[in-house]
Amino acid sequence: MPPHRRPALAVTVATMVATLGMLLVPAAPAAAHNSLRAASPAADARLTAPPARVTLEFLQTVDPAFTTIVLSDAQRRKVPTGDAAIAAATVTVPITGTLPNGAYTVAYRVVSADGHPVQGSYGFTVADPANPAAPAAAPPAASPAAPTAGPTGATRLTPLVVAGGALAAFTVAAVALVRRRRRRE
């Protein structure tokens, strides 16, 4: 290979390696998404007395204009609640209706600092020995054990698939470039 061609090939290969390196460096996760830090009643709690309120504490301040908390019974009927009181990252909703024994679901939707909506739900049970049993109806709806929000395993795998594809493409391009240069000689 002529001496003036070696630097050009070295620059091309170095550029390809640097680009590939940037693709393989993992991106920092989006820290701006809000999520539920604590709840009262807690997820899967079995209470011996009905709660007077639902309190949700989030990792970040929530926007009152875009915050919704809904309490529903096992038949998915909304339980009467008062207006939400929001203090920074804590949302409290008073329960104005009576809660007979049974399963309940708390569903929430808030907006993150980056403007993305975050939603989830969890269940709890009231089993007060002094309270009447809930009216018989359809079996209770299944509730997730914890609030749901965040990426699934499939979405975490996507950057690895993209990086692997980029590595394969760069390898093919580098091999083709080297072969082409060798043919010219």
Secondary structure as the mmCIF struct_conf table of DSSP 4:
data_model
#
loop_
_struct_conf.conf_type_id
_struct_conf.id
_struct_conf.beg_label_comp_id
_struct_conf.beg_label_asym_id
_struct_conf.beg_label_seq_id
_struct_conf.end_label_comp_id
_struct_conf.end_label_asym_id
_struct_conf.end_label_seq_id
TURN_TY1_P TURN_TY1_P1 PRO A 3 HIS A 4
HELX_RH_AL_P HELX_RH_AL_P1 ARG A 5 LEU A 24
BEND BEND1 VAL A 25 VAL A 25
HELX_LH_PP_P HELX_LH_PP_P1 PRO A 26 PRO A 29
TURN_TY1_P TURN_TY1_P2 ALA A 31 ALA A 32
STRN STRN1 LEU A 36 SER A 40
BEND BEND2 PRO A 41 PRO A 41
HELX_LH_PP_P HELX_LH_PP_P2 ALA A 42 ALA A 42
TURN_TY1_P TURN_TY1_P3 ALA A 43 ASP A 44
STRN STRN2 ARG A 46 LEU A 47
BEND BEND3 THR A 48 ALA A 49
BEND BEND4 ALA A 52 ALA A 52
STRN STRN3 ARG A 53 PHE A 58
BEND BEND5 LEU A 59 GLN A 60
HELX_RH_3T_P HELX_RH_3T_P1 PRO A 64 PHE A 66
STRN STRN4 THR A 68 ASP A 73
TURN_TY1_P TURN_TY1_P4 ALA A 74 GLN A 75
HELX_LH_PP_P HELX_LH_PP_P3 ARG A 77 ARG A 77
STRN STRN5 LYS A 78 LYS A 78
HELX_LH_PP_P HELX_LH_PP_P4 VAL A 79 PRO A 80
STRN STRN6 THR A 81 THR A 81
HELX_LH_PP_P HELX_LH_PP_P5 ASP A 83 ALA A 84
STRN STRN7 ALA A 85 ALA A 87
TURN_TY1_P TURN_TY1_P5 ALA A 88 ALA A 89
STRN STRN8 THR A 90 PRO A 94
STRN STRN9 ILE A 95 ILE A 95
BEND BEND6 GLY A 97 GLY A 97
STRN STRN10 ASN A 101 ASN A 101
STRN STRN11 GLY A 102 VAL A 111
TURN_TY1_P TURN_TY1_P6 ALA A 113 ASP A 114
BEND BEND7 GLY A 115 GLY A 115
STRN STRN12 PRO A 117 VAL A 126
TURN_TY1_P TURN_TY1_P7 PRO A 129 ALA A 130
BEND BEND8 ASN A 131 ASN A 131
HELX_LH_PP_P HELX_LH_PP_P6 PRO A 132 PRO A 132
STRN STRN13 ALA A 133 ALA A 133
HELX_LH_PP_P HELX_LH_PP_P7 ALA A 134 ALA A 136
BEND BEND9 ALA A 138 ALA A 138
HELX_LH_PP_P HELX_LH_PP_P8 PRO A 139 ALA A 142
BEND BEND10 ALA A 145 ALA A 146
BEND BEND11 GLY A 150 GLY A 150
HELX_RH_AL_P HELX_RH_AL_P2 GLY A 153 ARG A 184
#
